[in-house]
């Protein structure tokens, strides 16, 4: 194809030809010898080498004989074997590995013997036994007998680098994979080499050696010789890439053997990245989760939350049988009885009520979906709401939402297929983050941004630069919560100019819905600069819920409920006469109506009451009948009239749609009798005599494919909302800023104390001027009419008049205790 002005031809790749073990191979210039050997199927043993890390040459296990042409064209051999993981290929190079060179073979055996001198012979009790590269290479490349007869070096074991990561120092071969990952990939240089010679070891450092952010393990003394904890959201990756059993996790240590496990590929359920994982299970119990290599999404890495937070699905409060409330108590029942009771209860609660009061007349049903369900489950919830219950009161956003956000999602996100990808985000010259903290709310997104450190400009529209933003070398556009639209309209000229570059991206997080006018301002900015927009919600199921139409104003494929043509198209596909046309209410609206007696019944699927600013308890008490579809006994399940147990992700198949719009399908890892939400709703619909058609994943996907994306005139109009007027905080008050930290007290982290121990301590952040004006020193009390929280105060370089606290960390449950969200004015004073 000929190059054009619009599409220049790709630059030709310069190839280098060399010979490896007698086989000629051509590889791109700059390729390492060890990679070139892999391309022709020649395996060179290694420990420190990892394709995602910079070459180190630390272990010397990959030594090979190398000869290269000299100035006269004749081959000249290097005087001694070279590390193939650090040397790049050159034209005419001749490489002889351990397969064809006795010297290379002898060198590798010598290195392996050296590494094994102090290595303990504890393979029978080592977690790595059975999947250990050192074990394998000792058998394939090592000497048959050891010549070492002296006493081996020993250390106290294990050394707790954090509550989750443990280090057995005598097993370490000093490959530095862990320290290199921490510095290069995660940006968390909390561990490094210490000492020299025979006492050299990996360990944590004190603040005098490395730059720490003030976090110390609870109970750790200031003079603790172990130093600060390995405070990283990605520390579990070091365990997986460790080539020996030096690094282990407290959650898995001594629990199983690799050859006792059954492995199943899956997708992580914790955030919208859709990271590929491997579930290792034994006898129906998940034992551990590992990162699967997926070059287009998470590459080789996952967050600690994706890795360790899986115990929630098998705790003692797991629901295995349906429950019906009888005489005020929930008792076990059969499925037919429970389904019949649920249907009868909903019918009775929504029957017309006689009288002149505000709740007279027919009271409908509200459907709260939750943001953790799969695409298929979300589709079933909204179809059940509309085709069976006849209502548009259905919402999957268990958080602050807005009509503006819904219009934005319908006009620019739903049914648009694959949008901005991870690869495009990584290569973008500039990325502007609005209402989105990448490390806390994006997980893998942060790693892809940090991969471009030095080549990409990151701009954060936020109250202050978080630790994650600092690791991205981000530029701060200081913004008071609620004033994001003005900040986008008045971006510095250099940022606006940078956004005009090809490939620039504006990222909107779910918190953009908290400030009216933000989506409109972002669309205007993208239109004027040519930048692309990406929406990255926090929860794994939100993009799928948007595609499935599990929002009050959206039907599947981005169709607007308000569009007669859209309703007709969906009704025809479903085989029903018509769909409800009345405007639906979002989660907050449904709960408010329920509390006032305007909702007769609620169907709730996987919503945590403590995530909502509404008084959920009052709403449930005022609702005539509540049906809960849950994995475990939650607050809502305990208050429900009928509880229908559903399967957790490991026990069902389905699809998550990640923020890119990429379908991330997964199969059932552990086969049980538990049913997915879409199957349960299909059975429930039959109590009304309706064939919902959502019994299987295949049937749901077939319906979605047949519906396709919205046609012309079926989408909602793009939002056009004016920013809300924001008043200055009164004396003694401040504007609240808040978001979830990655490791917090979310319900999907229950039952994992080791992971919880790595969470960051909850603090209240204020600028020095704000602290002085409010008389804050040491601790601070933040309060509203609903309640108060007390936290240690930390003076931070941030905008004045703002106080930041985490949404749901120990001692700081904002929605439950303050009934507030970002942008609210809260009373702030020094704690007594």
ZAMARGU-4260 file (C-alpha; in steps of 0.2 Angstrom, whole numbers, plus 5000, padded with zeros to 4 digits):
<rodrens>
0) 5000/5000/5000 | 5007/5017/4996 | 5009/5030/5009 | 4998/5045/5009 | 4998/5062/5017
5) 4985/5056/5029 | 4993/5039/5033 | 5012/5039/5032 | 5020/5022/5029 | 5027/5013/5044
10) 5045/5015/5046 | 5055/4999/5040 | 5061/4988/5054 | 5080/4986/5053 | 5085/4968/5055
15) 5101/4960/5061 | 5106/4943/5055 | 5116/4932/5067 | 5119/4913/5070 | 5114/4905/5086
20) 5119/4886/5089 | 5122/4885/5070 | 5105/4892/5066 | 5104/4908/5056 | 5091/4921/5063
25) 5086/4938/5058 | 5079/4949/5072 | 5076/4968/5074 | 5091/4979/5079 | 5092/4981/5098
30) 5086/4963/5102 | 5094/4955/5116 | 5103/4938/5113 | 5092/4929/5125 | 5077/4935/5115
35) 5084/4931/5099 | 5087/4913/5105 | 5069/4911/5111 | 5064/4915/5093 | 5072/4900/5086
40) 5067/4889/5101 | 5083/4889/5111 | 5081/4891/5129 | 5094/4899/5139 | 5093/4897/5158
45) 5090/4913/5168 | 5084/4920/5184 | 5085/4939/5184 | 5079/4941/5166 | 5061/4946/5163
50) 5054/4953/5147 | 5045/4967/5156 | 5060/4973/5166 | 5076/4982/5160 | 5091/4971/5158
55) 5101/4969/5174 | 5114/4955/5172 | 5112/4951/5190 | 5112/4932/5191 | 5124/4928/5177
60) 5115/4911/5174 | 5112/4915/5156 | 5131/4915/5151 | 5135/4911/5132 | 5150/4911/5121
65) 5149/4926/5109 | 5160/4930/5094 | 5158/4945/5083 | 5166/4951/5067 | 5181/4963/5070
70) 5186/4978/5059 | 5194/4965/5047 | 5178/4955/5045 | 5185/4940/5054 | 5176/4933/5069
75) 5184/4937/5086 | 5178/4928/5101 | 5175/4937/5118 | 5188/4932/5131 | 5175/4924/5142
80) 5156/4920/5142 | 5144/4935/5141 | 5127/4938/5149 | 5114/4935/5135 | 5101/4945/5144
85) 5111/4962/5143 | 5120/4960/5126 | 5111/4965/5110 | 5114/4957/5094 | 5126/4963/5080
90) 5127/4959/5062 | 5137/4942/5059 | 5137/4938/5078 | 5139/4920/5082 | 5132/4914/5098
95) 5135/4896/5106 | 5124/4892/5121 | 5126/4878/5133 | 5120/4866/5120 | 5135/4869/5108
100) 5148/4876/5119 | 5157/4866/5133 | 5163/4883/5141 | 5146/4890/5141 | 5139/4875/5149
105) 5153/4874/5162 | 5150/4893/5166 | 5132/4890/5169 | 5135/4875/5180 | 5147/4885/5190
110) 5135/4900/5192 | 5122/4888/5198 | 5133/4879/5210 | 5138/4896/5217 | 5119/4901/5219
115) 5116/4884/5228 | 5130/4886/5240 | 5119/4895/5253 | 5102/4890/5246 | 5093/4880/5259
120) 5088/4862/5255 | 5070/4866/5260 | 5061/4862/5244 | 5048/4850/5253 | 5042/4865/5263
125) 5045/4879/5251 | 5029/4887/5243 | 5039/4887/5226 | 5042/4869/5226 | 5035/4861/5210
130) 5035/4877/5200 | 5052/4884/5204 | 5065/4889/5190 | 5079/4886/5202 | 5073/4868/5206
135) 5071/4865/5187 | 5087/4872/5182 | 5097/4863/5195 | 5090/4847/5188 | 5093/4852/5170
140) 5109/4862/5170 | 5116/4859/5188 | 5130/4847/5194 | 5124/4830/5200 | 5132/4833/5217
145) 5137/4848/5227 | 5155/4851/5232 | 5150/4863/5246 | 5152/4855/5264 | 5153/4870/5275
150) 5139/4878/5285 | 5126/4888/5275 | 5122/4906/5278 | 5106/4908/5288 | 5094/4923/5292
155) 5079/4925/5304 | 5064/4920/5294 | 5052/4926/5288 | 5055/4944/5287 | 5038/4953/5285
160) 5040/4966/5272 | 5022/4970/5275 | 5007/4961/5282 | 5005/4952/5266 | 5023/4950/5259
165) 5035/4939/5268 | 5054/4937/5264 | 5065/4921/5267 | 5082/4929/5264 | 5092/4914/5263
170) 5083/4908/5248 | 5086/4924/5238 | 5098/4923/5223 | 5099/4942/5222 | 5091/4942/5205
175) 5084/4959/5209 | 5067/4956/5200 | 5058/4962/5215 | 5067/4978/5217 | 5067/4982/5199
180) 5049/4979/5197 | 5045/4990/5212 | 5056/5004/5205 | 5053/5003/5187 | 5035/4997/5185
185) 5026/5002/5201 | 5037/5017/5207 | 5037/5010/5225 | 5055/5009/5229 | 5052/5002/5247
190) 5064/4987/5245 | 5082/4987/5239 | 5098/4978/5241 | 5107/4981/5258 | 5125/4977/5263
195) 5138/4970/5252 | 5147/4953/5250 | 5141/4938/5259 | 5128/4948/5269 | 5120/4956/5254
200) 5101/4954/5255 | 5085/4962/5250 | 5075/4971/5263 | 5065/4987/5267 | 5073/5003/5271
205) 5071/5017/5283 | 5065/5034/5278 | 5083/5041/5279 | 5088/5029/5265 | 5073/5031/5254
210) 5059/5044/5251 | 5044/5038/5261 | 5026/5046/5262 | 5023/5044/5280 | 5015/5027/5281
215) 5021/5015/5295 | 5014/4998/5299 | 5002/4999/5314 | 5012/4995/5330 | 5029/4997/5322
220) 5042/5007/5332 | 5050/5022/5324 | 5067/5013/5327 | 5061/4997/5319 | 5076/4990/5310
225) 5065/4982/5297 | 5061/4999/5290 | 5045/5005/5283 | 5032/4993/5276 | 5032/4987/5258
230) 5018/5000/5255 | 5013/4996/5237 | 4997/4992/5229 | 5006/4980/5217 | 5018/4971/5229
235) 5010/4954/5225 | 5018/4954/5208 | 5035/4952/5216 | 5030/4936/5223 | 5024/4929/5206
240) 5040/4935/5197 | 5052/4929/5211 | 5061/4914/5203 | 5064/4906/5219 | 5054/4904/5236
245) 5061/4920/5243 | 5046/4930/5242 | 5029/4923/5248 | 5012/4929/5253 | 5005/4927/5270
250) 4988/4923/5263 | 4995/4907/5253 | 5010/4902/5263 | 5010/4884/5267 | 4992/4881/5261
255) 4995/4871/5245 | 5006/4863/5232 | 5006/4869/5214 | 5003/4851/5208 | 4987/4849/5220
260) 4979/4864/5211 | 4967/4866/5197 | 4970/4882/5187 | 4957/4891/5177 | 4959/4907/5167
265) 4947/4921/5173 | 4944/4940/5174 | 4946/4951/5190 | 4930/4958/5197 | 4937/4972/5206
270) 4939/4987/5194 | 4935/4991/5176 | 4952/4987/5169 | 4946/4969/5166 | 4963/4961/5171
275) 4967/4943/5166 | 4970/4932/5181 | 4972/4914/5184 | 4962/4906/5198 | 4970/4891/5207
280) 4958/4881/5217 | 4958/4864/5226 | 4942/4854/5231 | 4930/4869/5227 | 4940/4882/5237
285) 4950/4896/5229 | 4968/4895/5235 | 4977/4909/5226 | 4975/4920/5211 | 4989/4925/5199
290) 4992/4937/5185 | 4989/4930/5167 | 4999/4938/5153 | 4988/4948/5142 | 4998/4960/5131
295) 4983/4971/5127 | 4976/4974/5144 | 4986/4971/5160 | 5002/4964/5152 | 5010/4954/5166
300) 5004/4963/5181 | 4988/4965/5192 | 4984/4974/5208 | 4986/4967/5225 | 4967/4968/5227
305) 4964/4958/5211 | 4977/4945/5217 | 4972/4943/5236 | 4954/4949/5238 | 4944/4933/5234
310) 4940/4926/5251 | 4924/4936/5252 | 4915/4924/5242 | 4917/4909/5254 | 4915/4917/5271
315) 4904/4909/5284 | 4890/4921/5279 | 4889/4914/5262 | 4871/4911/5256 | 4868/4894/5249
320) 4849/4892/5250 | 4835/4904/5248 | 4828/4913/5263 | 4810/4919/5267 | 4804/4930/5281
325) 4792/4921/5292 | 4786/4928/5309 | 4800/4941/5307 | 4814/4929/5305 | 4823/4923/5289
330) 4821/4904/5287 | 4828/4893/5273 | 4816/4888/5259 | 4816/4878/5243 | 4818/4887/5227
335) 4800/4885/5221 | 4794/4892/5237 | 4805/4907/5237 | 4802/4912/5219 | 4783/4910/5222
340) 4784/4921/5238 | 4795/4934/5229 | 4782/4936/5215 | 4767/4936/5226 | 4775/4949/5238
345) 4780/4961/5224 | 4762/4959/5217 | 4754/4963/5233 | 4766/4977/5238 | 4763/4986/5221
350) 4744/4984/5220 | 4734/5000/5219 | 4731/5008/5236 | 4715/5017/5240 | 4715/5034/5249
355) 4719/5052/5247 | 4736/5052/5254 | 4752/5055/5245 | 4755/5036/5242 | 4738/5032/5235
360) 4737/5023/5219 | 4748/5010/5211 | 4766/5010/5218 | 4779/5003/5207 | 4795/4993/5210
365) 4813/4999/5210 | 4827/4988/5204 | 4845/4992/5211 | 4857/4982/5201 | 4874/4986/5209
370) 4890/4989/5199 | 4899/4972/5201 | 4887/4962/5190 | 4892/4954/5173 | 4885/4961/5156
375) 4873/4946/5156 | 4867/4949/5173 | 4864/4968/5170 | 4855/4964/5155 | 4843/4952/5164
380) 4840/4965/5178 | 4835/4979/5166 | 4824/4967/5155 | 4816/4960/5171 | 4812/4978/5176
385) 4805/4984/5160 | 4797/4968/5152 | 4790/4960/5169 | 4788/4975/5181 | 4784/4988/5169
390) 4796/5001/5176 | 4811/5011/5171 | 4816/5013/5189 | 4832/5003/5187 | 4850/5008/5190
395) 4867/5000/5192 | 4876/5015/5199 | 4877/5013/5217 | 4886/5030/5219 | 4883/5048/5215
400) 4875/5049/5198 | 4867/5062/5187 | 4856/5065/5172 | 4871/5074/5163 | 4881/5058/5166
405) 4868/5047/5159 | 4866/5058/5143 | 4885/5058/5141 | 4885/5039/5142 | 4871/5036/5130
410) 4878/5049/5118 | 4896/5044/5118 | 4900/5028/5127 | 4886/5015/5125 | 4886/5004/5110
415) 4901/5013/5102 | 4912/4997/5104 | 4931/4998/5107 | 4935/5016/5111 | 4952/5023/5118
420) 4963/5007/5122 | 4976/5004/5135 | 4989/5005/5121 | 4983/5021/5115 | 4982/5028/5133
425) 5000/5023/5135 | 5006/5031/5119 | 4996/5047/5122 | 5007/5063/5122 | 4996/5070/5136
430) 4983/5063/5147 | 4971/5074/5157 | 4963/5066/5172 | 4947/5073/5178 | 4938/5065/5193
435) 4949/5050/5192 | 4964/5045/5203 | 4973/5032/5193 | 4982/5022/5206 | 4967/5021/5218
440) 4953/5020/5205 | 4961/5012/5190 | 4974/4999/5196 | 4981/4993/5179 | 4978/5010/5171
445) 4991/5018/5183 | 5004/5005/5177 | 5001/5009/5159 | 5003/5028/5162 | 5018/5025/5172
450) 5026/5015/5158 | 5026/5031/5148 | 5035/5041/5162 | 5046/5053/5153 | 5037/5052/5137
455) 5020/5057/5142 | 5013/5072/5151 | 5000/5068/5164 | 4988/5083/5170 | 4978/5080/5186
460) 4962/5091/5188 | 4961/5088/5207 | 4963/5096/5224 | 4981/5090/5227 | 4994/5078/5219
465) 4992/5061/5227 | 5006/5049/5229 | 5001/5040/5213 | 5000/5057/5203 | 5018/5061/5209
470) 5024/5044/5203 | 5017/5049/5186 | 5026/5066/5187 | 5009/5074/5185 | 5005/5092/5183
475) 4992/5098/5195 | 4978/5110/5190 | 4972/5114/5208 | 4953/5112/5209 | 4940/5114/5223
480) 4928/5099/5221 | 4913/5105/5212 | 4922/5117/5201 | 4929/5105/5188 | 4919/5113/5174
485) 4927/5130/5177 | 4945/5121/5178 | 4942/5113/5161 | 4936/5129/5153 | 4951/5139/5160
490) 4965/5126/5158 | 4982/5133/5156 | 4987/5138/5138 | 5001/5125/5137 | 4989/5111/5143
495) 4976/5116/5130 | 4989/5117/5116 | 4996/5099/5122 | 4978/5092/5120 | 4978/5097/5102
500) 4992/5085/5098 | 4986/5069/5089 | 4982/5055/5102 | 4979/5066/5117 | 4966/5059/5129
505) 4954/5067/5142 | 4950/5054/5156 | 4934/5056/5165 | 4931/5046/5181 | 4915/5041/5189
510) 4917/5056/5201 | 4914/5068/5187 | 4896/5065/5190 | 4898/5074/5207 | 4901/5091/5199
515) 4887/5097/5187 | 4893/5103/5170 | 4909/5092/5170 | 4904/5081/5156 | 4898/5095/5146
520) 4914/5105/5149 | 4924/5089/5144 | 4915/5087/5128 | 4917/5105/5124 | 4936/5104/5127
525) 4938/5088/5117 | 4928/5097/5103 | 4939/5112/5103 | 4956/5103/5104 | 4953/5086/5095
530) 4957/5076/5110 | 4948/5059/5113 | 4938/5056/5128 | 4938/5040/5139 | 4927/5036/5154
535) 4934/5025/5167 | 4922/5020/5181 | 4928/5011/5197 | 4918/4996/5197 | 4920/4981/5186
540) 4902/4980/5180 | 4898/4998/5176 | 4903/4999/5158 | 4893/4982/5155 | 4878/4989/5164
545) 4879/5004/5152 | 4879/4993/5137 | 4865/4982/5143 | 4854/4997/5147 | 4853/4995/5166
550) 4851/5014/5168 | 4834/5023/5170 | 4836/5032/5154 | 4845/5020/5143 | 4840/5004/5134
555) 4852/4992/5127 | 4865/4998/5115 | 4864/5016/5120 | 4846/5019/5115 | 4836/5032/5124
560) 4821/5027/5134 | 4813/5044/5129 | 4814/5039/5110 | 4798/5031/5104 | 4808/5022/5090
565) 4821/5015/5102 | 4807/5008/5113 | 4798/5001/5098 | 4814/4992/5092 | 4818/4984/5109
570) 4800/4979/5112 | 4799/4970/5095 | 4816/4961/5099 | 4809/4956/5115 | 4792/4951/5108
575) 4782/4962/5120 | 4768/4975/5115 | 4777/4990/5122 | 4790/4996/5135 | 4787/5009/5149
580) 4790/5027/5143 | 4789/5036/5160 | 4806/5043/5165 | 4815/5032/5177 | 4824/5037/5193
585) 4842/5034/5198 | 4848/5025/5213 | 4846/5040/5225 | 4829/5044/5217 | 4823/5026/5220
590) 4828/5026/5238 | 4821/5043/5241 | 4804/5038/5234 | 4805/5022/5244 | 4808/5031/5260
595) 4792/5042/5257 | 4782/5027/5253 | 4781/5029/5234 | 4789/5013/5230 | 4780/4997/5234
600) 4794/4984/5232 | 4812/4984/5229 | 4823/4971/5220 | 4841/4973/5225 | 4856/4964/5218
605) 4873/4966/5226 | 4872/4984/5233 | 4881/4988/5249 | 4871/5000/5260 | 4886/5009/5267
610) 4891/5014/5249 | 4876/5025/5248 | 4873/5043/5255 | 4854/5039/5256 | 4846/5032/5272
615) 4845/5015/5265 | 4838/5008/5282 | 4823/5020/5281 | 4820/5016/5263 | 4820/4998/5267
620) 4808/5000/5282 | 4796/5010/5272 | 4796/4998/5257 | 4782/4985/5257 | 4792/4971/5250
625) 4811/4968/5247 | 4819/4955/5237 | 4838/4953/5238 | 4849/4943/5226 | 4865/4941/5235
630) 4881/4930/5238 | 4882/4934/5256 | 4871/4940/5271 | 4872/4959/5268 | 4863/4973/5278
635) 4851/4973/5264 | 4849/4954/5263 | 4846/4954/5282 | 4831/4967/5280 | 4824/4958/5265
640) 4808/4948/5264 | 4815/4935/5251 | 4833/4932/5249 | 4839/4923/5233 | 4857/4917/5233
645) 4867/4920/5218 | 4884/4914/5212 | 4901/4923/5214 | 4912/4926/5199 | 4922/4910/5202
650) 4907/4900/5201 | 4899/4906/5185 | 4903/4911/5168 | 4900/4928/5160 | 4907/4944/5153
655) 4914/4960/5160 | 4915/4975/5149 | 4931/4984/5153 | 4932/5003/5152 | 4939/5002/5134
660) 4923/4993/5129 | 4933/4977/5127 | 4923/4961/5131 | 4931/4951/5144 | 4923/4934/5145
665) 4927/4921/5157 | 4921/4903/5160 | 4916/4894/5177 | 4931/4890/5187 | 4923/4880/5201
670) 4907/4871/5196 | 4893/4872/5210 | 4874/4872/5211 | 4875/4891/5213 | 4865/4901/5199
675) 4870/4918/5191 | 4858/4933/5193 | 4852/4931/5175 | 4847/4913/5178 | 4838/4917/5194
680) 4829/4932/5186 | 4824/4921/5172 | 4816/4909/5184 | 4807/4923/5194 | 4800/4930/5178
685) 4791/4914/5175 | 4781/4917/5190 | 4773/4931/5180 | 4771/4919/5165 | 4785/4928/5156
690) 4799/4920/5147 | 4813/4932/5150 | 4825/4923/5139 | 4840/4925/5150 | 4843/4908/5157
695) 4860/4906/5149 | 4875/4917/5144 | 4873/4912/5126 | 4855/4917/5125 | 4858/4934/5133
700) 4873/4937/5121 | 4863/4932/5106 | 4849/4945/5111 | 4862/4958/5113 | 4870/4954/5097
705) 4853/4955/5088 | 4849/4971/5096 | 4866/4979/5091 | 4869/4998/5094 | 4857/5012/5094
710) 4851/5017/5076 | 4850/5035/5070 | 4839/5046/5081 | 4838/5033/5095 | 4852/5040/5106
715) 4850/5053/5119 | 4857/5070/5115 | 4874/5075/5121 | 4873/5084/5138 | 4872/5103/5139
720) 4872/5107/5158 | 4878/5123/5165 | 4889/5122/5180 | 4881/5124/5197 | 4885/5139/5207
725) 4897/5134/5221 | 4896/5145/5237 | 4912/5148/5247 | 4913/5138/5263 | 4907/5147/5279
730) 4918/5150/5294 | 4922/5134/5302 | 4918/5123/5287 | 4927/5117/5271 | 4923/5108/5255
735) 4924/5090/5256 | 4935/5080/5244 | 4934/5061/5244 | 4937/5045/5234 | 4940/5027/5237
740) 4958/5021/5241 | 4962/5005/5232 | 4963/4994/5248 | 4950/5000/5259 | 4935/4992/5268
745) 4924/4987/5253 | 4914/4971/5255 | 4924/4962/5242 | 4939/4963/5253 | 4931/4955/5268
750) 4940/4940/5275 | 4958/4945/5269 | 4967/4953/5285 | 4984/4952/5276 | 4978/4963/5262
755) 4969/4974/5274 | 4985/4977/5283 | 4993/4985/5268 | 4980/4998/5266 | 4985/5016/5269
760) 4981/5024/5285 | 4965/5035/5284 | 4970/5053/5287 | 4962/5070/5284 | 4972/5081/5272
765) 4971/5100/5273 | 4982/5114/5267 | 4992/5124/5280 | 4982/5139/5278 | 4966/5129/5280
770) 4972/5120/5296 | 4978/5137/5303 | 4961/5145/5300 | 4951/5131/5307 | 4963/5129/5322
775) 4967/5111/5317 | 4982/5102/5324 | 4985/5084/5327 | 4968/5076/5325 | 4952/5083/5316
780) 4934/5081/5317 | 4924/5082/5301 | 4905/5083/5303 | 4888/5085/5295 | 4870/5085/5302
785) 4871/5066/5300 | 4886/5062/5310 | 4905/5064/5312 | 4922/5056/5309 | 4938/5059/5318
790) 4955/5057/5309 | 4973/5062/5311 | 4976/5078/5301 | 4990/5079/5288 | 4995/5096/5281
795) 4997/5094/5262 | 5001/5105/5248 | 4983/5107/5241 | 4970/5120/5238 | 4964/5130/5252
800) 4946/5128/5260 | 4946/5109/5256 | 4947/5094/5267 | 4951/5077/5260 | 4946/5060/5268
805) 4945/5043/5260 | 4927/5036/5256 | 4928/5020/5265 | 4944/5016/5275 | 4945/5012/5293
810) 4938/5026/5303 | 4932/5035/5288 | 4915/5029/5281 | 4909/5045/5272 | 4893/5040/5264
815) 4887/5031/5280 | 4893/5042/5293 | 4892/5059/5285 | 4878/5056/5272 | 4889/5067/5260
820) 4899/5066/5244 | 4912/5077/5236 | 4908/5095/5235 | 4898/5096/5251 | 4902/5108/5264
825) 4907/5100/5281 | 4911/5107/5298 | 4929/5105/5302 | 4937/5108/5319 | 4952/5101/5329
830) 4948/5086/5339 | 4947/5088/5358
</rodrens>
